[in-house]
Amino acid sequence: MSGEAVNLAELERLAAERLEPGPHGYYAGGAGDERTLRRNVEAYAEWELWPRVLVDVSELDTGVELLGARLELPVLVAPVAFQKLAHPEGEVAMARAAEAAGTVMCLSTIATCGPTEVGGSCGGRKWMQLYCFRDRAITRALLDEAVAAGFEAVLLTVDASYAGKRERDFRTGFEVPAEVTAPAVKQASGGRDLTVQEVFALVDPSLGWEDLAELAEASELPILVKGLVRADDAELAVEHGAAGVVVSNHGGRQLDNAPATIDALPEVADAVAGRIPVLVDGGIRRGTDVAVALALGADAVLAGRPCLWGLAADGQAGAERALAILREELRLALALLGCPSLAALDSSHVRRRRP
Ligand SMILES: Cc1cc2nc3c(=O)[nH]c(=O)nc-3n(C[C@H](O)[C@H](O)[C@H](O)COP(=O)(O)O)c2cc1C
């Protein structure tokens, strides 16, 4: 069924038909007037791709080396909370789709399948997304569980000290149904089920750069900082032991009027200057968007809603379809750009459109 979707917009329409208004609004929505949500997508149209011609593109490679291992696709599955709202198999189905695509599954702290369950049901590569809770013992327990389950890296999310004002949820009266629970959160709350607002109240809003340094020092796994947009913050991340950064505004769900991530990427990439990997997420809806991000200095990208729409439309097969669409579009973009591999893609291939 999802196999009929020609592009991600069609997959999104299929998902919208299947989801109730509450979960749909929770997934689709952003903060405030949703300016950042829209800009993340629209800003890609402002960057033109400038192809080279008469290059041998008979062989094409979409693979990339990241943290010492090869991915078949430079698109990771972004951490997205409460995936059983989209499909009963939730994060397990999503992780299997990521494995089939040869990429990384990032598991949310607010996942409805915990690291042990996901690790036990899928042999692919997995990273753990971490919200640092006020109660550090819970955070450490979650990290230990992720290490034991074979997760290879940690994404420390730093743009959500408080939940953004997501007005669609107020309008629909969205609440997470009682049967959909997030194991890590349940543990943190002493066995109680929490609303989305209550979950964020567990997050430590006093977290600072020294905490990152301590976490990085103590962690067996590399820690990437997810959710910055500024060059000075990227410099601080490098100085405090981050193994990578993700330029992100949480898919427009936190600070409205924050810049589109693709516009923030160049200055972050410049500041980092190749010392650690730079990733970006927010608004990737086409393979050509992936090409723009890589040409502007990203090592890889993450996709949130596109994978979620696939999962909602058709479970694992739908999430696989979302990643396959991006892979095929990226291959074609590389070919037509005159780039046999991602390494050939550079800043000469992208320019900001003249007004
Ligand atoms: C419904 C939803 C839930 C999310 N939950 C989390 C989360 O638990 N942790 C996190 O770091 N980011 C979370 N994000 C943000 C994503 O990881 C990612 O930054 C964002 O979705 C990228 O934008 P895109 O959806 O346009 O690809 C969530 C995003 C959505 C849409």
The ligand as an ORCA input file, in Angstrom:
! r2SCAN-3c Opt
* xyz 0 1
  C       6.303     13.767     17.038
  C       7.742     14.110     17.277
  C       8.345     13.698     18.445
  C       9.689     13.993     18.668
  N      10.293     13.496     19.799
  C      11.599     13.761     19.999
  C      12.267     13.206     21.126
  O      11.693     12.476     21.923
  N      13.576     13.528     21.304
  C      14.252     14.337     20.420
  O      15.449     14.608     20.620
  N      13.657     14.843     19.334
  C      12.359     14.562     19.098
  N      11.759     15.063     17.972
  C      12.538     15.874     17.013
  C      13.184     14.982     15.952
  O      14.215     14.198     16.491
  C      13.792     15.814     14.825
  O      14.648     16.797     15.352
  C      12.738     16.488     13.932
  O      11.620     15.652     13.765
  C      13.329     16.813     12.569
  O      12.410     17.462     11.777
  P      11.530     16.720     10.621
  O      10.407     16.048     11.356
  O      11.101     17.847      9.773
  O      12.438     15.725      9.921
  C      10.423     14.756     17.719
  C       9.797     15.157     16.537
  C       8.474     14.837     16.298
  C       7.855     15.263     14.990
*
